């Protein structure tokens, strides 16, 4: 049986960019992340009838929150722009240790705006920010290639984080992304050449 690696928090990171910059800029890693909270949920309720209980669920809601050491990177300033100017942004959560057979990385894609940005400035500690995003689209699962220089990527249904050449098509083919297909490739965490074969071992071979 293949070993299933446990995920470490350090390997789950957040990237972002302004939605309006999708044609010109790649997504940016938010520097110095210390915590990332991702909480998709549906409220449920039961109505008791004479024939039994009827369960109902609400639409999907997602809480997204990132804490990081305060800095003056471009993307850190753009998080403030989103809060002050109500600018919509794109966000990607990338799992750096989970790959599919094409060596792309598992990720979630979302759109939303920053609704709270708490800034702590204790005299005996580094300045830190706690940013809350209200998600109004997503999350959408997919796969993306990680750029060694920026570690940036992802999608709409599914769009890569890299700058888009030509007109965006919103169908998963206009960037370096790949749609998530749970019946064909769930991601193994290994390089494509090392992926286990579906064939049974020959007689005398090791299972």
VEXNU-482573 format. One record per residue (C-alpha): residue number from 1; residue in three letters; chain; y, x, z. Coordinates in steps of 0.2 Angstrom, whole numbers. Each point is the difference from the previous one (the first is absolute). Layout:
% VEXNU-482573
{num NUM | residuo Ala | cadena A | Y Y | X X | Z Z}
...
This chain:
% VEXNU-482573
{num 1 | residuo Unk | cadena A | Y 0 | X 0 | Z 0}
{num 2 | residuo Unk | cadena A | Y 17 | X 7 | Z -5}
{num 3 | residuo Unk | cadena A | Y 12 | X 4 | Z 15}
{num 4 | residuo Unk | cadena A | Y 15 | X -11 | Z 1}
{num 5 | residuo Unk | cadena A | Y 15 | X 10 | Z 7}
{num 6 | residuo Unk | cadena A | Y 11 | X -7 | Z 13}
{num 7 | residuo Unk | cadena A | Y 18 | X -2 | Z -5}
{num 8 | residuo Unk | cadena A | Y 13 | X 10 | Z 9}
{num 9 | residuo Unk | cadena A | Y 18 | X -7 | Z 2}
{num 10 | residuo Unk | cadena A | Y 7 | X 16 | Z -7}
{num 11 | residuo Unk | cadena A | Y -9 | X -4 | Z -17}
{num 12 | residuo Unk | cadena A | Y 9 | X -17 | Z -2}
{num 13 | residuo Unk | cadena A | Y 18 | X 2 | Z -6}
{num 14 | residuo Unk | cadena A | Y 14 | X -11 | Z -6}
{num 15 | residuo Unk | cadena A | Y 10 | X 3 | Z -16}
{num 16 | residuo Unk | cadena A | Y 15 | X -10 | Z -6}
{num 17 | residuo Unk | cadena A | Y 13 | X -2 | Z -13}
{num 18 | residuo Unk | cadena A | Y 14 | X -13 | Z -5}
{num 19 | residuo Unk | cadena A | Y -8 | X -13 | Z -12}
{num 20 | residuo Unk | cadena A | Y 15 | X 2 | Z -11}
{num 21 | residuo Unk | cadena A | Y -4 | X 19 | Z -3}
{num 22 | residuo Unk | cadena A | Y -18 | X -3 | Z -6}
{num 23 | residuo Unk | cadena A | Y 4 | X 6 | Z -18}
{num 24 | residuo Unk | cadena A | Y 8 | X 16 | Z 5}
{num 25 | residuo Unk | cadena A | Y -7 | X 6 | Z 17}
{num 26 | residuo Unk | cadena A | Y -17 | X 3 | Z 7}
{num 27 | residuo Unk | cadena A | Y -4 | X -7 | Z 18}
{num 28 | residuo Unk | cadena A | Y 5 | X 12 | Z 14}
{num 29 | residuo Unk | cadena A | Y -10 | X 4 | Z 15}
{num 30 | residuo Unk | cadena A | Y 10 | X -4 | Z 16}
{num 31 | residuo Unk | cadena A | Y 1 | X 17 | Z 9}
{num 32 | residuo Unk | cadena A | Y -6 | X 3 | Z 18}
{num 33 | residuo Unk | cadena A | Y -10 | X -16 | Z 2}
{num 34 | residuo Unk | cadena A | Y -6 | X -2 | Z 18}
{num 35 | residuo Unk | cadena A | Y -7 | X -17 | Z 0}
{num 36 | residuo Unk | cadena A | Y -4 | X -14 | Z -14}
{num 37 | residuo Unk | cadena A | Y -5 | X -18 | Z 5}
{num 38 | residuo Unk | cadena A | Y -7 | X -11 | Z -13}
{num 39 | residuo Unk | cadena A | Y -5 | X -17 | Z 5}
{num 40 | residuo Unk | cadena A | Y -5 | X -14 | Z -13}
{num 41 | residuo Unk | cadena A | Y -4 | X -16 | Z 8}
{num 42 | residuo Unk | cadena A | Y -3 | X -19 | Z -3}
{num 43 | residuo Unk | cadena A | Y 3 | X -13 | Z 13}
{num 44 | residuo Unk | cadena A | Y -14 | X -13 | Z 2}
{num 45 | residuo Unk | cadena A | Y -1 | X -17 | Z 8}
{num 46 | residuo Unk | cadena A | Y -13 | X -13 | Z 3}
{num 47 | residuo Unk | cadena A | Y 2 | X -19 | Z -2}
{num 48 | residuo Unk | cadena A | Y -12 | X -11 | Z 9}
{num 49 | residuo Unk | cadena A | Y -6 | X -15 | Z -10}
{num 50 | residuo Unk | cadena A | Y -13 | X -13 | Z 3}
{num 51 | residuo Unk | cadena A | Y -12 | X 10 | Z -12}
{num 52 | residuo Unk | cadena A | Y 3 | X 16 | Z 8}
{num 53 | residuo Unk | cadena A | Y 13 | X 14 | Z 0}
{num 54 | residuo Unk | cadena A | Y 10 | X 5 | Z -15}
{num 55 | residuo Unk | cadena A | Y 6 | X 18 | Z -1}
{num 56 | residuo Unk | cadena A | Y 16 | X 5 | Z -9}
{num 57 | residuo Unk | cadena A | Y 8 | X 17 | Z -3}
{num 58 | residuo Unk | cadena A | Y 18 | X 4 | Z -4}
{num 59 | residuo Unk | cadena A | Y 6 | X 12 | Z -14}
{num 60 | residuo Unk | cadena A | Y -2 | X 19 | Z 3}
{num 61 | residuo Unk | cadena A | Y 13 | X 9 | Z 10}
{num 62 | residuo Unk | cadena A | Y 2 | X 18 | Z 2}
{num 63 | residuo Unk | cadena A | Y 9 | X 10 | Z 13}
{num 64 | residuo Unk | cadena A | Y 4 | X 18 | Z -5}
{num 65 | residuo Unk | cadena A | Y 8 | X 13 | Z 11}
{num 66 | residuo Unk | cadena A | Y 3 | X 19 | Z -1}
{num 67 | residuo Unk | cadena A | Y 6 | X 12 | Z 13}
{num 68 | residuo Unk | cadena A | Y 7 | X 17 | Z -5}
{num 69 | residuo Unk | cadena A | Y 10 | X 14 | Z 6}
{num 70 | residuo Unk | cadena A | Y 18 | X -3 | Z -6}
{num 71 | residuo Unk | cadena A | Y 6 | X 10 | Z -15}
{num 72 | residuo Unk | cadena A | Y 12 | X -1 | Z -15}
{num 73 | residuo Unk | cadena A | Y -12 | X -1 | Z -14}
{num 74 | residuo Unk | cadena A | Y 4 | X -11 | Z -14}
{num 75 | residuo Unk | cadena A | Y -14 | X -13 | Z 4}
{num 76 | residuo Unk | cadena A | Y 5 | X 0 | Z 18}
{num 77 | residuo Unk | cadena A | Y 18 | X -5 | Z -5}
{num 78 | residuo Unk | cadena A | Y -7 | X -13 | Z -12}
{num 79 | residuo Unk | cadena A | Y -9 | X -9 | Z 14}
{num 80 | residuo Unk | cadena A | Y 18 | X -3 | Z 7}
{num 81 | residuo Unk | cadena A | Y 6 | X -6 | Z -17}
{num 82 | residuo Unk | cadena A | Y -14 | X -13 | Z 0}
{num 83 | residuo Unk | cadena A | Y 5 | X -6 | Z 18}
{num 84 | residuo Unk | cadena A | Y 19 | X 0 | Z -3}
{num 85 | residuo Unk | cadena A | Y 1 | X -6 | Z -18}
{num 86 | residuo Unk | cadena A | Y -16 | X -10 | Z 0}
{num 87 | residuo Unk | cadena A | Y -8 | X 11 | Z -14}
{num 88 | residuo Unk | cadena A | Y -18 | X -4 | Z -4}
{num 89 | residuo Unk | cadena A | Y -12 | X 15 | Z 1}
{num 90 | residuo Unk | cadena A | Y -17 | X 5 | Z -5}
{num 91 | residuo Unk | cadena A | Y -12 | X 7 | Z 13}
{num 92 | residuo Unk | cadena A | Y -17 | X 8 | Z -2}
{num 93 | residuo Unk | cadena A | Y -13 | X 4 | Z 14}
{num 94 | residuo Unk | cadena A | Y -11 | X 14 | Z -7}
{num 95 | residuo Unk | cadena A | Y -17 | X 5 | Z 8}
{num 96 | residuo Unk | cadena A | Y -1 | X 19 | Z -5}
{num 97 | residuo Unk | cadena A | Y -18 | X 2 | Z 5}
{num 98 | residuo Unk | cadena A | Y -7 | X -15 | Z -10}
{num 99 | residuo Unk | cadena A | Y -3 | X 3 | Z -18}
{num 100 | residuo Unk | cadena A | Y -9 | X -10 | Z -14}
{num 101 | residuo Unk | cadena A | Y -11 | X 8 | Z -14}
{num 102 | residuo Unk | cadena A | Y 16 | X 4 | Z -10}
{num 103 | residuo Unk | cadena A | Y 7 | X 10 | Z 15}
{num 104 | residuo Unk | cadena A | Y 14 | X -13 | Z 3}
{num 105 | residuo Unk | cadena A | Y 5 | X -4 | Z 17}
{num 106 | residuo Unk | cadena A | Y -2 | X -17 | Z 9}
{num 107 | residuo Unk | cadena A | Y 17 | X -8 | Z 3}
{num 108 | residuo Unk | cadena A | Y 9 | X -17 | Z 5}
{num 109 | residuo Unk | cadena A | Y 16 | X -5 | Z -10}
{num 110 | residuo Unk | cadena A | Y 14 | X -11 | Z 7}
{num 111 | residuo Unk | cadena A | Y 18 | X -6 | Z -3}
{num 112 | residuo Unk | cadena A | Y 12 | X -4 | Z 13}
{num 113 | residuo Unk | cadena A | Y 17 | X 4 | Z 9}
{num 114 | residuo Unk | cadena A | Y 3 | X 9 | Z 16}
{num 115 | residuo Unk | cadena A | Y 5 | X -13 | Z 13}
{num 116 | residuo Unk | cadena A | Y 2 | X 12 | Z 15}
{num 117 | residuo Unk | cadena A | Y 3 | X 19 | Z 3}
{num 118 | residuo Unk | cadena A | Y 0 | X 6 | Z 18}
{num 119 | residuo Unk | cadena A | Y 7 | X 17 | Z 3}
{num 120 | residuo Unk | cadena A | Y -4 | X 9 | Z 16}
{num 121 | residuo Unk | cadena A | Y 11 | X 16 | Z 4}
{num 122 | residuo Unk | cadena A | Y -6 | X 6 | Z 18}
{num 123 | residuo Unk | cadena A | Y 8 | X 17 | Z 4}
{num 124 | residuo Unk | cadena A | Y -16 | X 9 | Z 4}
{num 125 | residuo Unk | cadena A | Y -10 | X -6 | Z -15}
{num 126 | residuo Unk | cadena A | Y 2 | X -1 | Z -19}
{num 127 | residuo Unk | cadena A | Y 9 | X -15 | Z -8}
{num 128 | residuo Unk | cadena A | Y -12 | X -13 | Z -6}
{num 129 | residuo Unk | cadena A | Y 0 | X -16 | Z -10}
{num 130 | residuo Unk | cadena A | Y -11 | X -15 | Z 1}
{num 131 | residuo Unk | cadena A | Y 1 | X -10 | Z -16}
{num 132 | residuo Unk | cadena A | Y -6 | X -18 | Z -3}
{num 133 | residuo Unk | cadena A | Y -3 | X -7 | Z -17}
{num 134 | residuo Unk | cadena A | Y -2 | X -18 | Z -4}
{num 135 | residuo Unk | cadena A | Y -13 | X -1 | Z -14}
{num 136 | residuo Unk | cadena A | Y 3 | X -14 | Z -13}
{num 137 | residuo Unk | cadena A | Y -13 | X 6 | Z -13}
{num 138 | residuo Unk | cadena A | Y -17 | X 7 | Z 3}
{num 139 | residuo Unk | cadena A | Y -10 | X 9 | Z 7}
{num 140 | residuo Unk | cadena A | Y -9 | X 4 | Z -17}
{num 141 | residuo Unk | cadena A | Y -15 | X 12 | Z 1}
{num 142 | residuo Unk | cadena A | Y -2 | X 14 | Z -13}
{num 143 | residuo Unk | cadena A | Y -3 | X 18 | Z -5}
{num 144 | residuo Unk | cadena A | Y 13 | X 14 | Z -4}
{num 145 | residuo Unk | cadena A | Y 0 | X 18 | Z -5}
{num 146 | residuo Unk | cadena A | Y 8 | X 11 | Z 13}
{num 147 | residuo Unk | cadena A | Y 13 | X 12 | Z -6}
{num 148 | residuo Unk | cadena A | Y -2 | X 17 | Z 9}
{num 149 | residuo Unk | cadena A | Y 19 | X 3 | Z -1}
{num 150 | residuo Unk | cadena A | Y 6 | X -17 | Z 7}
{num 151 | residuo Unk | cadena A | Y -16 | X -9 | Z 6}
{num 152 | residuo Unk | cadena A | Y 8 | X -15 | Z -8}
{num 153 | residuo Unk | cadena A | Y -7 | X -15 | Z -9}
{num 154 | residuo Unk | cadena A | Y -5 | X -19 | Z -3}
{num 155 | residuo Unk | cadena A | Y 2 | X -17 | Z -7}
{num 156 | residuo Unk | cadena A | Y 4 | X -18 | Z -3}
{num 157 | residuo Unk | cadena A | Y -16 | X -7 | Z -5}
{num 158 | residuo Unk | cadena A | Y -3 | X 15 | Z 0}
{num 159 | residuo Unk | cadena A | Y 15 | X 12 | Z -5}
{num 160 | residuo Unk | cadena A | Y 0 | X 19 | Z 4}
{num 161 | residuo Unk | cadena A | Y 14 | X 7 | Z 10}
{num 162 | residuo Unk | cadena A | Y 5 | X 12 | Z -14}
{num 163 | residuo Unk | cadena A | Y 16 | X -4 | Z -10}
{num 164 | residuo Unk | cadena A | Y -5 | X -13 | Z -14}
{num 165 | residuo Unk | cadena A | Y 1 | X 5 | Z -18}
{num 166 | residuo Unk | cadena A | Y 6 | X -14 | Z -11}
{num 167 | residuo Unk | cadena A | Y 1 | X -18 | Z 6}
{num 168 | residuo Unk | cadena A | Y -9 | X -5 | Z 16}
{num 169 | residuo Unk | cadena A | Y -15 | X -11 | Z -5}
{num 170 | residuo Unk | cadena A | Y -6 | X -5 | Z 18}
{num 171 | residuo Unk | cadena A | Y -18 | X 0 | Z -5}
{num 172 | residuo Unk | cadena A | Y -6 | X 16 | Z 7}
{num 173 | residuo Unk | cadena A | Y 1 | X 11 | Z -15}
{num 174 | residuo Unk | cadena A | Y 18 | X 5 | Z 0}
{num 175 | residuo Unk | cadena A | Y -2 | X 14 | Z 13}
{num 176 | residuo Unk | cadena A | Y -13 | X 11 | Z 8}
{num 177 | residuo Unk | cadena A | Y -8 | X -15 | Z 10}
{num 178 | residuo Unk | cadena A | Y -16 | X -8 | Z -1}
{num 179 | residuo Unk | cadena A | Y -5 | X -18 | Z 6}
{num 180 | residuo Unk | cadena A | Y -12 | X -2 | Z 14}
{num 181 | residuo Unk | cadena A | Y -17 | X -8 | Z -6}
{num 182 | residuo Unk | cadena A | Y -10 | X -2 | Z 16}
{num 183 | residuo Unk | cadena A | Y -16 | X -3 | Z -10}
{num 184 | residuo Unk | cadena A | Y 0 | X 16 | Z -10}
{num 185 | residuo Unk | cadena A | Y 8 | X 14 | Z 10}
{num 186 | residuo Unk | cadena A | Y 4 | X -1 | Z 19}
{num 187 | residuo Unk | cadena A | Y 4 | X 19 | Z 2}
{num 188 | residuo Unk | cadena A | Y -11 | X 13 | Z 7}
{num 189 | residuo Unk | cadena A | Y 11 | X 13 | Z 6}
{num 190 | residuo Unk | cadena A | Y -8 | X 13 | Z -10}
{num 191 | residuo Unk | cadena A | Y 4 | X 9 | Z -17}
{num 192 | residuo Unk | cadena A | Y -6 | X -9 | Z -15}
{num 193 | residuo Unk | cadena A | Y -12 | X 14 | Z -5}
{num 194 | residuo Unk | cadena A | Y -8 | X -1 | Z 18}
{num 195 | residuo Unk | cadena A | Y -2 | X -19 | Z 0}
{num 196 | residuo Unk | cadena A | Y -18 | X -5 | Z 4}
{num 197 | residuo Unk | cadena A | Y -11 | X -6 | Z -15}
{num 198 | residuo Unk | cadena A | Y -6 | X -18 | Z -1}
{num 199 | residuo Unk | cadena A | Y -17 | X 7 | Z -6}
{num 200 | residuo Unk | cadena A | Y -15 | X 3 | Z 12}
{num 201 | residuo Unk | cadena A | Y -5 | X 18 | Z 2}
{num 202 | residuo Unk | cadena A | Y -14 | X 7 | Z -9}
{num 203 | residuo Unk | cadena A | Y -17 | X 2 | Z 8}
{num 204 | residuo Unk | cadena A | Y 0 | X 13 | Z 13}
{num 205 | residuo Unk | cadena A | Y 19 | X 0 | Z 1}
{num 206 | residuo Unk | cadena A | Y 11 | X -3 | Z 15}
{num 207 | residuo Unk | cadena A | Y 6 | X -18 | Z 3}
